[in-house]
Amino acid sequence: MTESPHEVGGFAETSRGPLSKPAVKVDRLEKTLGSNHVLRGISFEARSGEIFGLLGPNGAGKTTTLRVICTLLTPDAGSVEVLGYGTRVSPQEVRRRVGVVTAEIGIYPRLTARENISYFAELSGLMDGEVHRRVDAVIDRLDMSSFAQQRAESLSSGQKQKVAIARAIVHDPPVLMFDEPTSNLDVLASREIREFMLESKGRGKSVIFSTHVLHDAERLCDRVTIIHQGRVVASGATAEVRGGFKDLEDSFLSLVGAAG
């Protein structure tokens, strides 16, 4: 499959055809934390140029799955590949290709917005000559110039979330993962997050959206996988998973209820 890179807002973009290999492939993943068997053999694929929903109630294993994908946790069994790189054998290559945004923003309060972004740009392996250009580009792209020099501790929740997004995308990863990104935000900030996910999809990124807010998932996701108690209970195009129910939430409740 041929790829045609081009620039959008200072960031490289890759267009992939519909037959391209999955950007993220999770195969029979298992993970136990303490005495809790969190993941029990889940499998799914997320593609480039789509928003993929990883859905489930709290405690279903969504966050654990994302932590395995971005190499923070090692699986007990099964495998994860990101653009062909296995998390076990090539964790550094995986980390270069993944950006993560979570509800727990976790930015450094005494650093400015720019300093937070620059620090993570350096951690991601960008060369000195690239850091300044990339940081400028992401600040411009997310309209952050008015508060880029302010300490993070003085920023609003929406501004802090923009810093978290900038930190996640400054190295231009082809895979973006959002773990309950709107749970602590107001309506306007939540809308900006949703619009950014759609923009990223349009730029050919693989966007994985982990949430239990089914209304957002139905509006945004091309395909979804529903997990419950560490197992997959449904997977497919969003409309197919919704089936004959009036909305995805009713389908979700029926599937989770049947799973016990």
Steps between C-alpha positions, in 0.01 A plus 500: 500500500644836399506793734504869412633720780419868497495786748201638688558781749868411524440131567567209265188314395469156342210393281426128495260307286212294641694173459796607712605286794354589840683776684446319831444127530412347837497120500372286790629744758506392864607694808470438874555778753537366852219248543286660229497332158435828315532388137384156391613451141369810325568563130427795270652710223506878454568645157656817367252771407229392742377559852484167677298478820612283789187492711405349832383580852748620761731213592453318169872517415509794259777697670707186559475423128624846404786474748609175339480656152723793600745262678433616858394145581627168365235245402489162674394334176406603149657774291464862394641651181508869410567553129677164493712554812439265792476653845718225649788510252492863381358715781702806400367488144146464633537801731618716210179421314246549778359805678271471803249744651332405828248651742783530756679780319819475706688802371772661710338796683813713547604480134342721237282347230787530252749345741269204560472438127873548437591256776289224350627581151851431626388180677345375176839511331470812286836652415591840645450675168151356464365569849448875460336465157266222612402679821425821308294306248287323759441819701381670183287207392318477836469881535703509821716807444301714747596277794814320380721695743273455803573249773278197471370548854326821389320349199136401470403133464446544127837669457671225697337240278635683195849478653444126549395461136797706380731285708351185345524615138820709492695204356225450236404140588285305251301343786311712756327353803244691706409344835180660637636838382188708573405367843632805691421768241217745442282497188717732291827324582338160435385618161853609410629153588239337275582736215869426538435126478304550178778720360759235585294234326481724192880526500533123478573431867378192679294637790410266787227645722446324832179607670185396681309801361304321229351817352848629410603161366198474273564844352873454448597137451520316169540166675479388861598213726308456824678328787350386829686332785809471281329329206375624162121481482453674163712643222436654159374809320314727741171463315534121500566487874201729562290254297126535539520713814410869487849601610837357594431539871204260488706248304785538748275438800353192336841357409653565842193362674511181294870459576423495874 
